Amino acid sequence: MSDVLLVMEEIDKSFPGVRALDQARFELRAGEVHALIGENGAGKSTLMKVLAGVYSKDGGRIIYQGKEVDIPNPRVAQDLGISMIHQELNLMPHLTLAQNVFVGREPRQGVRFMLDEKQLNAQTQALFDSMRLRLDPRTRVANLTVATQQMVEIAKALSFNSKILIMDEPTAALTEAEIEELFRIIRELRAKGVGIVYISHRLEELKQISDRITVMRDGRYVGTEDAAAIPIERIISMMVGRTIYESAPEVPEHPSEEIVLEARNLNRGNVIRDVSFKLKKGEILGFAGLMGAGRTEVARAVFGADPLDSGEIYVHGKKANIKHPRDAVRYGIGYLSEDRKRYGLAVGLDVEANIVLAAFEKFLGKLGVVNSNKTRETGKYYVETLAIKTPSIQQRVKNLSGGNQQKVVIGKWLTADTDVLIFDEPTRGIDVGAKSEIYHLLNQLTQEGKSIIMISSELPEILRMSHRIMVMCEGRITGELTAAEATQERIMTYATQRRVLMAENGASGDPGVQEV
Amino acid sequence: MTTTENTTTTTPAKRSIFRSEAAQKLLAFGALIVIFVFFSLASPFFLTKDNVIGILLATAVNGVLALGVTFVIITAGIDLSVGTVMTLAAMTTAVSIAVWHLPIPLGILVGLLTGMLAGAINGVVIARMKIPPFVATLGMMMIARGLALVIPAAIFGSVRPVYFSDSPLFGQIMMGSVIGALIPNLPVPNAVLILFGAALVAAFLLAKTVFGRYTVAIGSNEEATRLSGINVANWKTMVYAVGGLFSGLAGVMIASRLNSAQPGLGAGYELDAIAAVVIGGTSLSGGEGTILGTLIGAFIISTLTNGLRILGVPQEWQFVITGVIVILAVYLDILRRRAR
């Protein structure tokens, strides 16, 4: 059982201005699931990218199956049987599943440059069958859910007969049911003797799936423990280097009854169907549901990013005409996208510039010239009040960790005098330490009278933070729960409402006619 | 267990790709039919054998250029140099045959290699030196344009066209008619055969070969392609070289068609070629495109030009109308995607 498959020792890696890895080490046995954890910026992904040939190491040794190896590029890693599933999915959306799985190693016909598509599909089908996946190899990747794409990535990794499979946050975008499916496959692989490196921030999950846990901090190795034996509090203190106590669900005092935002009968195609809700002042309104339930779509529609077919939005009791995000901002609504790098931040600009970006007019002097003293002050103010960890306000945002990037976005909306903040997956890709800081910040904001809509796929997060919870399924609101009533089970029941209804009615035809 | 099955079943997805791909092909083809019907009704001179053959002939050079550009655009790149590279290839072919008196096949080979070399240089500049395609090929566009002027200046002491006066056979490459020799009342010039032949080769390359597969893969997600262990820089270079090869072929074709190499020609051809590719449904953001679409796009442009001329619309207005069509085509494509 405990044959050591891989040893990484004294690995160093620097990027301009950052020492990403400092004498890092890691050990992996055949047939184990080894969790690699640490706060963002701890160097987990970097260490694994060194192993997968994406980055070259500055120093140290990799001993694989008893021999020291050099892994200059992904190709060599694959040939050695080391595959990595990256955090950003790495599939070609325009190609089919089969074409993706075997890209770079396509079966050829007699003439070497000609592809053998039949063989390609057959091999992929066999691979899917062996994983018990019911997928058609000829489907285009663009048409799949994120979860299914993840499975395809795993299939691709397995097709190399990998001895080491590295998964970087594989469950970040998955629902509970999808995670179960993923775990089933991971357990099957473990039984076959594959060594699996599992990077994740979800600690509950790690206890479930992993055999050992290695913790990293600031590019260094902290320790390795048996997953079964170690309490979660101990893991967290290893990660952050101090003991912090996971606080009990913290729902602060009840908000006022003043309604700041109301949506009435919103409709958009079949992604938003007759959605109504009210947001009270000082409240956190959670939006729960499975992937694709329409939560992000509702948020985008309220924010004016997507057009509505029908429906009305009221801000402070008055009908609001929101056709464009600009209008929403004018009404004091801010939207913090789950994809911060794409929609929330100008990552190439510095912290100061990002914070003042949405309210630039406020900083213009008489002649339309930017008052840089004022922008600097504002930047400094939010770096301090939000405790943004950055060497200076001149630091480019792309060099900050996920949690600090999220804080910059929050600072940006606060500068713009926003009083309704819509958070879409506020802690996705953010580590435990920073997570509780973000939670704390959200509570603080509501105490200052801001109102928050929080979309989250993590039920513990929804339960911990929300005063009320709206649950969506297939574009509809299927349930509303108060903090007192809400349990994981209740939310899941509502989130899968359609299936329940269909079972009750015995209907199998058009799901569009089902009503709640 | 029901939930598990739900996450991994792909039937609904399949339905939607069928819809989108079918819609895309229908759209461009439908537009071509509409244009044809419109002009047929508007003028009795449009739908005649001679005129239709004229349209086919007029599509040949732009069509071949567009075929090459299709590969480049599928990788999410752009090639602005195809027009002037075509002229340069015409010039090297003309010099080889008319000045150095090389045999015609060898002269053709020189033209093809000229195009391919220019394309390969584009590829190296883009893939190795990491210069954005727009800038790299803009540079090549100027370089090729300059060289096409420098060559006759160096040989004759002045910039002037090079004529194939001693090689009457060369003109037959385009204007001769193999089909006409077999079926006397169907005098379709060889130019049309060359276009369809080149399109078949291009379609084969794109759909059936490793080269085509990686062209799409790079355009779809370049980083993922690199992480899959594929040498992206090499394949990209190859894509631009193939694009250049098609420009070289277009150069030979236009030299044969005009029975000469015209040093000042070529600027503006790249825009017609790009327009044809875009009308044909190839996405400028990469990852998707078809040869059939490009062919239809090229036919739409030449049919419009031809029909408007028959209706007596002045040439300056023809430009305006083609421009509107390009924008409309892309807008329709955007609408189609949004509807999905």
Interface residues (C-beta under 8 A of the other chain):
Chain A: V54 N73 P74 R75 Q78 H86 N90 L91 M92 P93 H94 L95 Q99 V103 G104 E106 R108 F113 M114 L115 E117 L133 R134 L135 D136 R138 T139 R140 A142 N143 L144 T145 A147 T148 M151 T175 A177 E178 E180 E181 T496 R499
Chain B: T2 T3 T4 E5 N6 T7 T8 T9 T10 A13 K14 S16 I17 K208 T209 V210 F211 R213 Y214 V216 A217 G219 S220 N221 E223 A224 T225 R226 L227 S228 G229 I230 G287 E288
